[in-house]
Amino acid sequence: MSISRKTTDLEARDRFRVSVNDLGALHDPKSLIKLQELGGIDALVSGLATDEVRGLSKDIPQTELKQRQHVYGVNMLPKKASKSFLRLCWEALKDKILIMLTVAAIVSLALGLYETFGQPPEYDDEGKKLPKVEWVEGVAIIVAIAIVVIVGSVNDYNKERQFSKLNAKKDDRNVIVYRSGEKQFIPIGQLLVGDLIYVETGEVVPADSVLVSGECECDESSLTGETHAIRKIPAAYALERYKALGNVSKDIGDKGVDDPMLISGAKLISGQGKAIVTAVGTNSMHGKIMMSLRHESEETPLQARLSHLADGIARFGFLAAIILFIVLFIKFCVKLGTDYKYLTGAQKGTKFLNILITAITIIVVAVPEGLPLAVTLALAFATTRMTKDGNLVRVLKSCETMGGATAICSDKTGTLTENRMRVVRGFIGDNDFDYTVSRDNGEADLETISDNLKNSLLDNILLNSTAFEASKEEQISRVQKKGLFKKGDKPQKAKVEEPFVGSKTECALLLLAQERFHAINENTPLELIREQSQHRIVQVIPFESSRKWGGIVVKTSSGYRFYIKGASELVFSRCTARTTLDGKIVPITSATKEEITSKITDLAEHALRTLCLAHCDFEGLESWPPANMAKSDNRREADPNILFGETVEILANDANAAAIQNTNLPKIVIGGETTPKREGLVLDSLVGIQDPLREGVKEAVAKCATAGVRVRMVTGDNILTARAIAKNCGILNEETFNDPTACMEGPVFRTLSPQERINLVPKLCVLARSSPEDKRILVDTLRKQGEVVAVTGDGTNDAPALKLADVGFSMGIAGTEVAREASDIILTTDDFSSIVNAIKWGRTVATSIRKFVQFQLTVNVTAVALTFISAVASSDDSSVLTAVQLLWVNLIMDTLAALALATDKPDEDILNRKPAGRHAPLISTSMWKMILGQSIVQLVITFVLHFAGAKIFFPNGHVNDHQSTQIAAMTFNTFVWLQFFNLFLTRKLDEGDGITKVKDRITRSNLDFTQHFFRNWYFISIAAIIGGFQILIMYVGGAAFSIARQTGAMWGTAVICGLLSIPAGIIIRIIPDIWVEKVFPTRAFNKVISLLTFKRKKKSDPELESEPGDFKDENENILSVSHIKHISDGRSRSSTSTDTSVGSQTTDNTLFSQNDSRFTAHSQDL
């Protein structure tokens, strides 16, 4: 060890007095005892050289940064070792069929060398010495095998690199930390031990940490198997309560012991807080489990279906090869006593070896190894392009599934709308304002607002919020990312429109405070206002979708005040008074109630999200909370349900409470001698927030309808707002706008019987005031009816529906980390149009694969039949296509054709077709028609040339060996050009399914295979390569390819005959499918192939590492992490629900159980 390294270690030990092992003992297993042994939270913070209020320094020196990373590690897992090119080549060579062919080629080479150098020379009829080239065929086969292996390995190598890039992008996210007391966004990989992180509802804990402030509930089921939420409280308070127990043998997990430990990978389902990071990367719980579970990914469903199809076809190939070998072997045995009687032993061995090589080569050609390759290439190409189109694919199979989507259940906010919210209408006190008319409308009246009302509103907006002000640099960076101005523009010229970060609704209110009340400016930034008011805040109640409101309690000079803001109908229903502009509090009469209700309705009908801001005073209260309002498990805080009035406790000795109980006011009074009287909430303001439709949404919804995909809007907004927005974006039309079955509220939908829901769902367009459970029920009902369902979600409680859907879309901007983990695709721009792009790419993938299947099976059938029949009919037991020629054909139809046909880009025409059903066959009747029709045409042409070519080109009847080789080479040349031109024809699949009249099938869209030809340069390049190499082979292939120089007539014949595949294909395409069904039962044939499938070792594909795998052999790895073995309250923490992605995707099927009551709450992003 160098001196500098020793010095660094000594300095690190002096600076950081808590070791990695000590920190690991805090979480593995979770232990308060270990925290107490370290000296408590203060000693931990001091030992990590950090601060539990301000965090690390924002200008942390590089030396300290490196020391921290050296001692505690970095928050990244080491990259999964990718396979080298040589290893991929070696794995390709381990294919049993290639091994057999290689052995045969080596034996052929050995015999060829013996015949060339160990036998006397031979002479022709003119006495000229014949060239000795018997060794060439063996070398040519070995070279051809090497080319096949190298090309396949290059493809696999490129796939690994491409999917590695996708994995890196998928795992990249930002986290919030406090450095020097300021909130900052940093990449998760830059998180350090000692950082003070901020976590809130919906986020995933980025690293093992200890909670120092706040309170939350975590779902650790993906790590521990515990299905119930685990409450987390600050470490100092947890230790205080632990000491009070007096039982030092108990620890976290035992009854009565609190838990302040946050485990990396756990999900916050409620609450918020700050925590000190104690372990990152491979030292964290999540990292340890991820490192123990790294494994090869599984096939996607389409890859599995194609592999099964390949198995069935391979069976036919094996059968053909065995029959051919038996027939040729019998002929060989017979000829041993006749034609081969005077041959040498080496020559006899060569004859037998040729038979064996021909049979093995048939297997090589018949086994369609290119099928799984084609889908992998198509998916790799599609996922890369989808990322550019705003779709980050996390689960590879979702790309292909979207091609068959029939229903989309979409959120409103941020997906159909811009999520750029502004307060535009409403009232403050009793003063109406309307900024849609003029930005100054109502401004003059605000100048007369009383200090009481103004302070009340600003406290509610500024303090009762998790949104925060971004720095100028962050603002400019975010605007640049959204393309609002170019990167090179000067910052002072940039129009910064998003000064706040967080919930868009809360940002809209902060903008109101900034623009109308001028409360936030350069001299008084938001962070400063909150720091100065921090001492007044005694309780924070974060917004939750289950409550639809959020609140805070602050200390006042005369007691305490509860501020609340939330869904207008909900909050207003609890208000018994309102504040006027001059600060007076007046009761809400029946007339006032009707007036305000009418305003809420009017705002909703104009597609505005409505929000009420209110407060409630607790006068004369000396400490918080009142005794009969405290939480049962935390006497320092009030129960939110009691505070809001969901639960009512009226004491008999309170006459005023009894009197109020008999009125029409909401029953939210809590009375008693020690508890101040509270007579409902006081309404301060009603605001209408505008969130305009995204540009292009109406067109995108129309495109979905054309494509046969039904869009339904599922939102937490009230039914009036939802109906108005649905009409604006085209989900509702004039006919369905007033149809009561087209729009329904979630609570009503939830109470319907399963049969009633099944009857209703085909008509349902909008589900308003819906909860995540309503969304899950809707998805479940649609799937039971055979629909392929895509769902969008952004909140934590959307996870059940996202998991249940065939494809789950989460929001990349507005979505929580939990929602993103539960999803299959992340909409990086939160734009609905990106879903349409996903549909197009999904259909393109399916179409590309079907094209390749059709092309390859045509080549398979033709090559196998031509080889089999020509070999059996041959006098010397040889096929018209040699082993080397067949290997070239195999290269064309496998790798090259896969690259050519799997890389087409989607076009708008693809949306004019209806989606394929969930159980649609892989090979349709139209495809079978083209496969069999083209095979028959090609076989007729090649048989005519092979068997009658000598009479056509040499009418004298005498054909020598050279001329015979010329005819065979011409047949081979014709065969390749037939495939070449059929490749062009296959670019356009037969889209005339269901059309029974011949004249109706003659359409441009069905017959024009040149459509969008110049958009796919991959295809053009590969076609040029195939054509160029074929010409090269025919001119210089010579003995290696058994080629004799072709005459001009032979070249013309080969190319013209090859061109015949195009008009023949067009004619076949015009034939109605129903005619084919009567002659050839394609469904029965598909069934036969499926029955012939057999299991063989699949080549693993380097898909996204988040694909779920088989865990039956991995339980021991999971259990090696001590924390997982811990038993809590008699419940064994199962290890079968684990996260298998290198990044963060959860594959636990028990996560967010469908019956979990935590996820039955209403959802609305405040």
N, C-alpha and C positions, 0 to 999 in steps of 0.2 A: 504493500500500500504506500502511495506517495505521501510526502510530507504535507502537501496541500490538502490531500484527501483526509489525512489525520486531523489537520487543523479544522477543516470543515466539520468533521464529526464532533470534535470537542466543542466548537462554537455552538453547534446545534444542540448538544446535550445541555450546555449552559442556558441556552435560550428556551428550549422546550423541555420541561421537567416531567412530562407525562409521556410514557412510552407507547408505542403502537400496541403492544400486548395489553397494557393497562386499559387502553381505549377499547380494544376488542372485547375485553371482559365485561364492559358495560352492556354490550348488546348480544353477546353470544355465550350464554343466554342473557336476556335482559335482567339487570341486577341493580337494585338500589343499594344493596350491601356494598358492592364494589364502588359505587359512587360515594358512599359514606366513608369508605376506607381511603379514598383519594382525598378526602377533606371537604366534600360537598361541592356544590356548584361553583362557589367562589374560588376554591383551590383549583378546580378543573379549568376555569377561565384563565386564571393566573398562569397555570402550567402550560397553557396553549398560547400564552402571550397575546391574548385578544381582549375584547371588551364586550360584555353582554348587552350594552346599550348602543355603543357606536360601531362595534365590529372591528375588523381589521382596518388598517390605514388604506385609503384609496390610492395613496402614492407609495405602496409597499416597495421597499428597495429590492432590486434584483437578487442581491445576496440572500436576503431573508426568504424571498420567493423560492429560490432554488433549495435553500435549506429545508423549508417546509415540505417541498416536493420530495426531497431526498429522504427525509425522516418518515413522512406520513404517506407518500405516494401521490399520484395524480388521479383525478376522477375520470379515468378512462380505462376500459379493459383492453388488454393487448389484442391486437388484430388477430383474427383467426388465421392460422397459417394456411395460405393458399397453396394449392398443388402446383409444383413446378411443371414446366412444359415437358420435361423428360419423364416425370412421373405420370403425367397424363398419357404420354405415348406408351409407357409401359402398361398402364391399365387397359388401354385400347388393344394392345397386343395380347392381353390375357383372354380375349374373346375366344371361346373354344373352337368356333368355326374357322376363325383366322389362324389359329394354331394348327388345325388340321391342314389347311391350305398351305401354310408356310412349310410344314414338314414335307408335304407332297412336292412343293416347289423345290425344296432342297434336294430331295431324292431325285427329282427330275433333272436338276442341275448336275448332280453327281453322275447320273447315267449319261447325260448329254456330254459332259466332259470326257467320260470314258469312251463314248462313241466318237468324239471329235479327235481325241489324242491317242486313244488306245486301240483303234481299229484302222485297218488299211484304207487308203483313199478309194473313192468311187469315181467312175467316169461316166459321162453321158454318151449318147449314141454316136456323137462325132469324135469321141475320144478325148474330150476336154475334161480336165479334173474338176469335179464338183466341189463347191465350197463347203467346209465343215462348220455348220452353224447349229448343231443339235443342242448346244449349251444355251443358246439365246433364249429359248422359251422359258427355261427355269429362271434365268436372270430377270427376264421381263416380268414374270409373275411376282418375283420377290420385290422388284422395283414398284410394281403396281400396288402390292400390299403396303409397301412403305409410304407411297403417296396417299393411300386411303387413310392410313394411321395418322400421318402428319397433318393432313387437312382436317380430319376429325378432331385431333388434339388442339390445333390452332383455334378451331371453333370453341371447344370447351374452355381453352385458356382465356379467350376473349369474353366468354360468358361469365367466368369467375370474376374477371376484372370489372365487368359492367355491373354485376350484382353487388360487388363490394362497394362500388360507388353509391348504389341505391341504399345499401345498409347504412353507410356513413351519413347520408342525407336524412334517412329516416330517424336516426338516433340523435340528430342535432336539435337542441332546443335551448332556450334561455331560462335562467332562474333569477329570482330577485334576491339580492344580498344588501346588507347595510355595510358600507365602508365609509369610515369617518363620519358615521351618523347619517349618511345620505343613501337613499334607495338607488340601486343600480341594477340594470339588466346585464348579466354576463353569461357567456356560453357555459353550459353545464360542465364541459371539460376543464374549465378554468377554476372550478370551485376548489377551495383549499380547506384543509382541516384548520379550524379556528374561525372560519367565516361565520358571520351571523346571517342566517337565511330567513326569509319571510315566506311562509306557506299559508295557503288559504284553501277554502272549499274547492274541490275539483282538481287540485294539483296532486302530482305524485312526488313523494319525498325524494329529493335528488341524491341524498347521502345520509348515512347514519348520523343522527344528531340527538341532542338533548334539549328539550323544550325549556326556555327560560322565561317566556311570557306568553299570555294568551291561553286559549283552551280550544281543544278540537277533539274530533272523533275520527279514528282511522280504521280503514278496512285492510287488515293484514292477511286476508284469506289467501292471496296469491303466494304468500311466503310461508305462512304457518298452518293454513287449513282452518283457522278459526273463522267461522261464518258470522259471528256477532261483531258489532262495532266496538272498538277498544277506545275508551276515553283517555285522553292525555291531558295532564295538568302540569304547570311549571315545576321544575325540579326542586326549587327551594321549598315550595308548598308541599310537595310530595314527601320530601325528607322530614319536614316538620310533622306531618301527619304520621309518618312511619315511626318516628321517635316516640310519638304519643302511644303507639300500639304496645311498646314495651316488649315485643317478641322479636328478638334479633335473628331467630331461625327462619322467619318468613321472608319471602322475597316476591318480586313481581310475578304475577300469575296466581299467587295465593290470595285467598279472600281477605279483603280489607287493605291490600297493599296497592298504592297508586302507581301509575305508569307514566313517567315523563319521557320515555325513550321513543324516538321516531326512527323507524326502520326504513332504509332506502328501498324504494319500490312499493311502499304502502301508499294507499290512496286516502286523501282527506275527504271524508263525506260530509263533514260540517266543521264550522269554526275556522279559526286562523291563529297564527302565533309566530313567534320568533324562536329560533333554535340555533345552538352552537354546533357546528359540524365536528364530528369526532372520528369519522372514518370515511374514506373515499376509495373508489376504484376496486381493486381486488381485495382490499382490506374490509370493505363494507359487506353487509349481509347479502345484499342483492348481487354484488360482484362475486362473492364466494359461490353462490348458487349458480350463477350464470356460467362461471368457469367450469363447474362440475357437470353442467348439462349440455355442453357443446357437442353437437352431433350433426350428422348429415341430414339434410332436409328431405322431406317426402315429395313424391310426385303430386302435381295438381290433378284434379279429377279428369281433365281432358288428357293429360299425359298418361294417366292410368288407363283410360279408355283406348287411347291409341296404342299403348303397350299391349293391351289385351287383343286388339285387332291385329297387331303385328304377330302376336303369338299364334292366332288362328291361321293367318296367312302362312306363317313359317311351317305350320303343320302340313299344309298342302305342299310346300316346297320340299320338306323332308320326305313326304310320301312320293312325290315325283322323282326325287333324287334316288330313293331306294329302288323304285320300280325300274328307273333307267339303268342303274348299276346292275340290277339282277338281269335285265334283258341283255345288256352289253356283255356282261360276264359270261352268260350262257353262249352268246355268239363267239366270244373269245375262246371259250373252251372247245367249241365245235371246230373253230378254225385252227386250233393247235395241231389238229390232225390233218388239215388240208392246206389252206393258204399260208399259214405260219409255220409249216413243217420245216422249212429250210432256213428260217430266221435264226440268228444267234440268240444266246440267252439274254444278252443286253437288249437286243431289239424286241424280244418278247416282253421283257420287263418294262420297256418303254411303252409298248402298246397297252399293257395292263395299267401302267401308271397314268396314261392319258385318259383311260376310262375313269379311274378314280378321281383324277383332277376335274374332269367334266362333271361328275356327279357332285363333288364338293362345291364346285363353282356355281352349280344350279342352286345349292343351298344358300351360298353367299348372296346371289342375286335375289332369291325368293324371300329371304328374311328382310323385311323392310325396316332396317335399323334407323332409317331417316325419319320415321314417323315421330318418335319422341323428340328427336332433334329439331324437327320442324316446329313443333309447338313451343319448345324452349326458345328457339330463335325468334318466333313470332311474338312471344310474350316479352322477351328481352327488348326487342325493337319497340314494341307497343309501350312498355312501361317507361322506357327512356323518353319517348315522345310525349307520353301522358304527363310526365313531370313538367315538361315545357308548357303543356296546356293547362297546368294548375291542378293536376292530380298526382299526389305522391302515393304510389302503391306500396302498402305495407304487407299485404298478403297476396301472393302472386295469383292465386286462383280467382280472386275477385275480378281481375281484368277480364278473364274469359267468361265469368258468370254474368257480367254486365251486358254481354252480347245478347243474353236471353231475357233480360229484365222486362217485366210487363207492368210493373207498378213502382212508383216513387212516392214515398211519404216524406215530404220536405218540411223543414222548419221555415219560418218566415224571416225572422230577424237575421240579417247578415247573409242569408242565402238567396232569398227572393228580393230582399231589400239591400241597400248599400251599407247598412250598419254605420251610417254617418249621421247620428241623431242630433237634432236641434229642437229646443223648446220654441214652439211657434205660436201657441194659443193657450188660453187658460185665464185664471184670475189669481191675483195676489191680494189677500184680505178680501175686500168686496169690490176690487177694481179689476175689470176685464182688460185683457190685452190681446192683440192679434197682430203678430209680426208677419203673417202671410200677406196682409194688406200693405203694411209699411213697417220697416224696422224701428220707426219712431212711435208707432201706435201704442199709446199707454205710457210712454216714457215720461211725459210731463207729470202724470199722476204719481209716478214712483218717487218724484222729488218730495212729495208730501208724506211719504210713508213714515210711520212712527218708528222710533228706535227699537221699541219692544218687538214689533213685528219683523223689522229688518234683522235684528240680532237673532231672533228665533229662526228665521228662514236660513240665515247664513250658517248658524250652528248646525242646523239640520243638513244643509247641503255640504258644507266643508268638513265637518267632523264626522258625520254619519255617512262615511264613504270610504271605500278601499281604493278608489282611483287616486292617482297622484300625478304631479306635474313632471313632465319629462324635461331634461336639459335641452338646450338649443341644439347641441350636437346630435342627441338622440332623436329630436324632432326632425331634423334635416335628414338623418339617416333613414328614418322610417318613411318620410316622404319620397326620398330617392328610391327606396325599394318598391314603392307603389307606382313609380314611373311618373310622378307629378312634375319632375324636372330632371334634366340630364345631370349625370354625375359631375360634369365639368363646370356646371353653373356656379356662380358665386353665391355663398350662403345668404348674403344680405339681400339678394334679388329673389331668393326662393320664397314662394308663398307657403308658409307653414300653417297648415289648417288643423293640425291635431296636436295641441299643446299638452293634452292629458292622456294618461295611459290607464286602462282598466275597463270596467264595465261601460259600454257605450252609453247606457242610460245615465249612469252617474257622471260620465264625462259631459253629457249634454247639460246637466244641472250645474256642473262646475263652470261651463261656458256661460251659462246664464248669470252666475255670480260674478264672473269676470267681466262680461260685456255690459250687463245692466246695472250691477251694483258696484262695479269697479273694485271688488274686494280683493282680487288677486292681480298683482302687478310686479314689476321688477323690484320695487322697494319692499313689498310684503308678499313674498312667494308663499305658495300653499304650505310647503313644508315648515316654514317659520310660523305660520298661523297655528298649525297643529302642534308644534313644539311648545308654543306659548300657552296652548289650551290643554295640553296633555294632563296637567295636574287636576283638571276639573272632571275628566272622564273617569267614571267609576265602574261602568260596565258597557261592554260592546256586544251587541247581538247581531252577528253577521246575517246578511240576506241569505235565505235558503228558499229553494223552490217549493219546499213543503209548506212554508209559511207565506210566501209571496210578500214578505216585508222584511225590512232590516231596521235596527234602531240602536240608540245609545242612551245611556243615562249619565247626566252631568250634575255636578254639585252647583247649587245656586246659593245666593245669600240667605234665602229663606227656606231652603230644603233641597229638594232634588227635582230635576225635570227630565222627563222621558220624551225623546224625539223619535219619531217614526215616519218612514216614508215607504210606500208600497202601492200595490194594485188599488186603483181608485175605488172600485165597488167594495172591496174588502175593508179598507181603512175608513172610508166614508160611512160605512154601515156602523162603525163604532164611535162616530163623532156625535156629540150632543150639543156642541157649540162651535162658533166660528169667530175668527178675529177680523175686525174691520181694519181699513187702511190706517185709521188714526190710533190703532192699538187696543180698542175696546173689545171685550169678549161678550158676544151676544148669543142667546140660545138659538138653536136651529129649529125653527117652527116647521109645521107641515108644509106651508107654502115655500119656505126656503129649501126644504128637502126636495120638493118636486122641482124647483128651479135648478138646483145643483145637479140632480139626477138627469134632468133634461140636457144640461150642459155636457155632462159626461157622455150621454148618448150621442149628442151632436158631434162632439170631438171624435168619438169612435167611428161614427158613420163617415167621417172625413178621413178615415184610415190613420188616425193619430193614436199613439199609445198614451194612455192616461195614467196619471200618477198623482196621489194625494200626499201632501206633507202636513203633518199634525204634531201636536205635543200634548203632554199631560203633566201637571205640576203636582208634586207631593210636598205640600207646605208643612213646615214644622217638624220634619223628620230629621233626627240627629245623626242617624247612621243608615247605611244601605246594606241589605234590602229590608223592608218590613218583615217582621218575624214570620207571618203566615204567607209570605210570597217567596221565601227562599227555596232554592233547589234542595231536594232531599239529600244530594250527594255533595253539595257545595254551598254552605250557608253564607258565602260571601257574595253570591249573585242571586238575582231574582229569576224565578222560572218564567221564561218568555211567554208561555201559554197563559199563565195567570196574569202576567203583566199586561198582555194584550186583551185579555178578557175572554179567552176561550173557555177557561174554567172559572166558575163563580163561587165565591164563598161569602155568604151574607150572614153576619152574626145576629143572633136574635136580639141582643141587647142594643142594637143600633136602630133607633127609630127611623132615622133618615134613610137608611138602606132599605128598610121594609117599605117605606113610603115610595121610594123610587122603583122598587120592584113591581109596584102596582101600576106604574105608568107605562107608556109605550116606548120609553127610552131603552136602549140596549142594556141588558143586565150585566154590567161590568163593574159593579160597585163592590169594593172590599171595605168593610167597616170594622169598627171595634175601638176599644178604649186606647189601645197602643198603636193603632194604625190609622193614618189620616184618611179622610173620606175622599174618594175620587169619583167624579161624576162623568166619566167618559172622556173621549179625546176632544181636543180643540183643533178645528180645521184651520190651517194657515194659508194653504194654497192648493190649487188644482192646476196641473200643467198638462198640455197636450204636446207630445213629442213626435216630430215628424221623422220618418225614416223612409226616404224615397225609394221607389223600385229601382233595382239595378238596371242599367242599360242592357237591353237585349233579352231580358227575362221573358217578356211577352212572346217574343219570337222563339225563344228556347222552349217554352211550354207548348207552343204550337207545333214545333218540330217533334216534340215527344208524342203529341197526339197523332201526328202523321206516321210516326214510327210504331204506333200501336202500344205506346207506353202511357199509362194513366198517371197523371200527377195529382196527388192529394196534399193539401196543406194542413199540417198539424202544428198548432201554435198555442201558446199560453195566453194570448190576447183574448179579449172578450169577443163574443160572436159578431157584434156589429163591426168592429175594426177588422176582424178576420174576413168577414164577408166582403167588405169594401175593397180590401187589398186583393182578395182572390179574384174579384171581378176585374180589377185593374190589370192583373197579370194574366188573365185569360183562363184561369182554372174554373171560374164560373162564367156562364154566359147569360143572356137575357132570359133564357128558358129556365135555367137552374137557379138563378139568383134568389128567387122567392120560394123555391121548393124546400119545404121543411126537412125533407130526407137528404138534401144535398149538404146542408150545414147542420151541425149538431154540437152541443157542448159535451165535453169529456165526462162530467159526472152523470149525465143522462146516458151516454153511450156505455158507460161502465156498468150500469144497472140492467142493461138488456140481457136477455138470455142468449146463449150461443147461437141458437137457431135464428133468433131475431137479428143478431149481428150479421149472420151469413146472408140473410135476406136484404139487409140494409146496405152492406158494404159496396155492392156494385153501383149504387147511386151516390154514395157518400163522396163529397169533394173536399169538405172543410171540417176539421175537428178543432173546435175552439175551446179555450179554457181547459186544455187537456193537460193531464199529468203524464209523466214518463210511463206509468202503468197503463194509461189509456193508449199511448203509442204502442206499447208492447202488445196489448190485446189486439189492436188493429192489425199489426204486422202478423201476429199469429193467425188471425182470422183469414187474412189474405193468403198466407202460405198454405193453409189447410184447403183453400179453394184451388190450389195448383198454381198460384201466381208466383213469379220470381220477383222478390221485393227488394228494392233499395231504400235505405233510410238515411236521413241526415240527422245529426244530433250535435249539440255543443256542450251540454251540461253533464255533470257527473251522473245524474239520475237517468240520462239517456242511454247509459251503458247496456241495460237489459235489452232494449229494442235494437241497438246497434249489433249486439252479439247474436240476437235471434234472427235478424234479417239475413237474406242471402248475401247482400253487400251492404256494409255500413260505411257511411261517409261522415267524417268528423270535420269540424271547422279548424283550419290551420291558424286562423287569427283569433277568433272569438271563442274557440273551443277550449275546454279544460283538458288537462293532460290525461285524466281518466277516460274521457270520451275518445281522445285520440288513440289511446291504447286499446280500447274496445272496438275500434273501427278497422276496416280493411283498407280504406283509401282516405287520405287526408286531402281536403280541398284547400290548397295553399292560399287561395285568394278568397275563400268563402263564397265563391260565385256559382250560382245555379247552372250557368252555361257550361261550367266545367263538367257537370254531370252528363250533359248532352255529349260532350267530347268523350267521356268515358264509355257511353253507350256506343258511339261510333267506333271507338278503338276495340271494344269488346266484340262487336260484330265483325270488325275487320279481322281480328285474330281468328274467330271461328271460320270466316270465309276463307282466309289464307290457308288454314289447315285443311279445309275441305278441298280446296284447289290441289294442294299437295297430295292428299290421299288419292284423289281422282287420277292425277298424273302418274303417281308411283305405281298404283295398282294396274294401270294400263301397261306400263313398262314391264311390270312383274309378269303379268299374264302372257304378254307377247313373247318376252325373252325366254321364259320357262318353256312355253309351248314350242317355240321355234327350236330351241336347243334340244329338247326331248325328241321331237319328231325327226329332225334332221340327223341326230345321232343314231337313232334306231334304224332309219332308212339308209344310212351311209354304209358303203361296202367296207370301209376301214374303221368303222365304229367311232368316227370323229364328228363333232358338231360343226355346223356351218359357222358358229360363233366360237372362237377359241377362248381359253381361260383368260388371257390378257385382254381380249376385246370385251369380254363380259365384265371384267373388273373396271374397265373404262366406263361401260354402260352403268355399272353400279355407282360409280363416282358421280356420273351425271344425274342419276335419278335420286341419289341420296343427298349428299352435301350441297351440290351446286343448285339443284332444283329447289331444295329447302330454302337456300339463301334468296333465290330469285322470286319464289312465290310467297314467302313468309314476310316480305318486307314492303308490301303494298301499303300506301297511305289511305286513310278513309276518305270517302267523298260524300257529298250531300245525298247522293242517290241511295246510299246504304240505309238512310232513314226512311225511305219510301217502302221498305219491306216490313212486314210484320215480324215480331220476334219469334224465334223457334221455341217450341214448347219445352218444358222441363225435361221430358223424356223423349225428345226428338232423336231419331236414329243418327248415328255418325255418318252413315252412307245413305243418302236418300235415293229414291227411285230414279231421279234425274241423273244422279252420279253413276249409278249402276248402268243406266242406259248408255252413258258416254263411255264408261270403262269397257263394257262388252262390245259396243258398236265399234269403237276405235280399235279394239283388240282384233276383232274379226277383219276389219279393213286392212290393218297392218299385216296380219298373218297371211291374208290372201296375196297381198303384194309381194311380201318376202318369199313365200312359197313358190310363187310363179317365177321369180327371179332365180331362186336357188335351183329348182328342179327343171325349169325350162330355159334358163339363161344361156346355157351352152348352145341350144338350138337356135335361139334368137340372135346371138352375137357371132356364133361360129356355125353357120348352116351346113358346112361341109361334113359335120358330124364327128370328125376326129378332134379330140380335145386332149392336149398334153397337160403335164402337171402345172406348167406356168399359167396356161389358160384357165385351168380349173381353179387355181388360186385367185386369178383375176375375178372369176364369177363369184367366188366366196367373198372376196374383198368388196365387190360391188354390193352384194347382199348386206354385208356388215355396214357399209357406207349408207345404203338406203335405210336400213334399220335406224341408224343414228339420226338421219335427217327427218325421218318420220317422228321420232321423239322430239327433235328440235322444234319442228313446226307445231307439234301438238302442245308443246310448252307454251307457245304464244296463244294458242286457242284456249288453253286452260286458264289464262288470266281472267277470263270472264266465265263464271259459272252459269249453268242453265238456270234462269230465274223464272221459268214459265210454269212452275209447279201449280197444278190445279187448273191450268188452261187446257181445255179439251179440244178446241178447234184449231186446226193447223194454221189457218190464216191469222188467227189471233196471236200465234206464237212467233210470227214473223215481225219482230219489232227490233228497233235499233238497240235498245237496252239489252235485249237478249242475244243478239247476234254480233254486235260490234265489239270484238275482242281488242281492238286498238284504242278503245276509249281510255283517256288519261295515260296513254302509253309513256309519254315523256316525263311523267311525274316520278317514275320509279327508275332512277339511274342504276340501282342495284341490279334490276332485271336486265336492263340494256347491257350493262357491263358483263354480267354472267352469260347472257346469250352470246355476246361477242367472244367471250373466252371459250365457250363450248364449240361455237362454229370455227373459231381460229384453230383450236387444238385438233378438231376433227380433220380440217384441211391439212394441218401439219402431219398428223398421223398417217393420212392417206399418201402423202408425198415422201415422208422420210421414215415412216414406221418400219418398213421393210420386214425383215425376218422376225423382229420382236413382236410385231402385231400380225404376222402372217399375211402381209400385204404385198400384192403385185401391182405395179404401176397401172393406173387406169387410163383408158382411152377417153377422148372427149365425149363419145357417145355414152360411155359408162357413167361418166360424171353427170351428164345431162339427165340420164335415166334416173340416177340416184336422187338428184335434187328435185326433179319433177315429180317422181313418185313420193318423195317426202312431202312435197307441197300438197299432195292429194289428201293428206290428213286434215287440212283446213276445210275444203268444201265438203268432205265426208262428214266432218264434225258438225258443220252447219246444218247439213241435211238431217243428221241424227238428232240434233237439238230441236228441230221442227216437229219431230214425231211426238205426239202427246204421251205423257207418262202413263196414262190409263191404258193405252195400248200395250205398253211394256209390261204393266202389272198382270195383264191377262195371260201373257206368254211366259213371263219370268217372275215368279213370286219373290220379290226382293226381301220382304220381311222374313220369309222362311229362310232365305239364304243368310241374312244377317244373324238369325238365330243359330244356324248351323255353325257359322264362324265363331260365335260366342261360346258354343259348346266345345269347340276345338281348342279353346285357349288353354294354355298351361303356364305354370309359374316358371319364370326364369329370372336370373339375377338382373336387376335393373341397374343401369348406369345412373349414379347419383348426379343430380343437377344442382349446381350452386345457386339455388334460388334464394330469395330473401330469407335470412336466417330466422325470421320470426315464424316460419311455417311450423305448425305443431308436429311433433314427432312421437315415436313410440317410447313410452316411459317405463315399460315393464322391467327393463334392465337397469334403470337409473335410480331406483328408490334408494339403493345403498349410497349413491353419490349425494343425494339430497340429504339423507339422514346423517351424512358425515358432518353436516353443519349442526353444531350443538343446539342452537336455538330451536331447530325444527323438532328435536327429540324431546323438548320440554313438555311436560304434561301440566295443563292448567285446569284447575277446578274439576279434575276427574275426566276431562275431555282430552283425548289424544289428538295432537296436532298433526293432521294427515299431511303426508308429503306428496300426495298425488296431484295437488293443484299448484303447479309451479310455473314460473315464467321461463320460457325456453328461448327467448330471443336474446341475442347478444346485446341488443339495445334495451328495449323496454316492453315489447309486446307481451301481453298476458295470454296464456293459452289455457288458463284454468276454466273448466266448464262450470265449476260451482261458484265462480265469482259472480256476484250480483244475482243470486238466486231469484228466479221469476216470482217466487212467493215471498221474497224478502220485503217486510213491511217498510223498510227504509226507503224503498224506491216506489212507493205508491202515492207519492205526493205530487201536488201540482207543480208545473214547471213554467217559470217565466223569468227570463234574464233581466234582472233589474239594472 
